[in-house]
Amino acid sequence: MGKNTFWFAKGQDGYWYNVVLGDLDSKRAMLDIEPIDRDVRMFHVALDRLSHQTYGKNSFLEKYGIHLLLFVFLITLILGMWFIVGKIGDAVAPLGESTEKSLEIQQVNSEITSKLAVIIEKLGINQNTGGSGIVPAG
């Protein structure tokens, strides 16, 4: 009896009781045992469950089932992401080709505008009048 030290005695009903040691009767050579709480059946059940959880044998799935499920989920997640990234790559591939085509079109348009500027110079068209073609009165 003391800090983190407990005494137990087995009763006639087969359950263990938490007891406190009392006085020693020297005439009958008996030690007085006084139970702390007579209603300890829930305590007995809790100790039984605790000892079963700590020292009982668990099946493989009870021990490692959660870890296996997490591993399978992780593999499924990785495979799913790989599949999705592959599909995105297939969908984006034409965009690269269209970008190259638009660069080629831009270069051709630049050449066309430079040639048009040369034609306008040779024809002597005044470029400062504006694009609408309206001539101011006066």
PEJO-V173652 format. One record per residue. N is the residue number from 1. RES is the residue in three letters. SS is DSSP state (helix for helix, strand for strand, loop for the rest). OMEGA is omega in whole degrees, -180 to 180 (none if undefined). Layout:
# PEJO-V173652
<<N/RES/SS/OMEGA> <N/RES/SS/OMEGA>>
This chain:
# PEJO-V173652
<<1/MET/loop/-179> <2/GLY/strand/-179> <3/LYS/loop/-180> <4/ASN/loop/176> <5/THR/strand/-175> <6/PHE/loop/177> <7/TRP/strand/179> <8/PHE/strand/175> <9/ALA/strand/-180> <10/LYS/strand/-178> <11/GLY/loop/-179> <12/GLN/loop/180> <13/ASP/loop/177> <14/GLY/loop/180> <15/TYR/loop/179> <16/TRP/strand/180> <17/TYR/strand/175> <18/ASN/strand/-174> <19/VAL/strand/172> <20/VAL/strand/179> <21/LEU/strand/-178> <22/GLY/strand/-177> <23/ASP/strand/177> <24/LEU/strand/177> <25/ASP/strand/-174> <26/SER/loop/-180> <27/LYS/loop/-179> <28/ARG/loop/-179> <29/ALA/loop/-180> <30/MET/strand/177> <31/LEU/strand/-179> <32/ASP/strand/179> <33/ILE/strand/-179> <34/GLU/strand/178> <35/PRO/strand/179> <36/ILE/loop/-179> <37/ASP/loop/-177> <38/ARG/loop/-178> <39/ASP/loop/-175> <40/VAL/loop/-179> <41/ARG/helix/178> <42/MET/helix/177> <43/PHE/helix/178> <44/HIS/helix/179> <45/VAL/helix/180> <46/ALA/helix/178> <47/LEU/helix/179> <48/ASP/helix/179> <49/ARG/helix/179> <50/LEU/helix/179> <51/SER/helix/177> <52/HIS/helix/178> <53/GLN/helix/-176> <54/THR/helix/-172> <55/TYR/helix/-179> <56/GLY/loop/180> <57/LYS/loop/177> <58/ASN/loop/177> <59/SER/loop/-178> <60/PHE/helix/-179> <61/LEU/helix/177> <62/GLU/helix/-180> <63/LYS/helix/-169> <64/TYR/helix/-178> <65/GLY/helix/-180> <66/ILE/helix/-180> <67/HIS/helix/178> <68/LEU/helix/178> <69/LEU/helix/178> <70/LEU/helix/179> <71/PHE/helix/179> <72/VAL/helix/177> <73/PHE/helix/180> <74/LEU/helix/179> <75/ILE/helix/178> <76/THR/helix/179> <77/LEU/helix/180> <78/ILE/helix/179> <79/LEU/helix/178> <80/GLY/helix/178> <81/MET/helix/178> <82/TRP/helix/179> <83/PHE/helix/-179> <84/ILE/helix/179> <85/VAL/helix/176> <86/GLY/helix/179> <87/LYS/helix/178> <88/ILE/helix/177> <89/GLY/helix/178> <90/ASP/helix/-178> <91/ALA/helix/-175> <92/VAL/helix/-177> <93/ALA/helix/178> <94/PRO/helix/180> <95/LEU/helix/177> <96/GLY/helix/178> <97/GLU/helix/-180> <98/SER/helix/177> <99/THR/helix/178> <100/GLU/helix/179> <101/LYS/helix/-179> <102/SER/helix/175> <103/LEU/helix/177> <104/GLU/helix/179> <105/ILE/helix/180> <106/GLN/helix/178> <107/GLN/helix/178> <108/VAL/helix/178> <109/ASN/helix/178> <110/SER/helix/177> <111/GLU/helix/-180> <112/ILE/helix/-179> <113/THR/helix/177> <114/SER/helix/178> <115/LYS/helix/177> <116/LEU/helix/178> <117/ALA/helix/178> <118/VAL/helix/180> <119/ILE/helix/-180> <120/ILE/helix/179> <121/GLU/helix/-178> <122/LYS/helix/178> <123/LEU/helix/178> <124/GLY/loop/179> <125/ILE/loop/-180> <126/ASN/loop/-177> <127/GLN/helix/-175> <128/ASN/helix/-177> <129/THR/helix/-180> <130/GLY/loop/-175> <131/GLY/loop/-176> <132/SER/loop/-179> <133/GLY/loop/179> <134/ILE/loop/180> <135/VAL/loop/180> <136/PRO/loop/-180> <137/ALA/loop/172> <138/GLY/loop/none>>
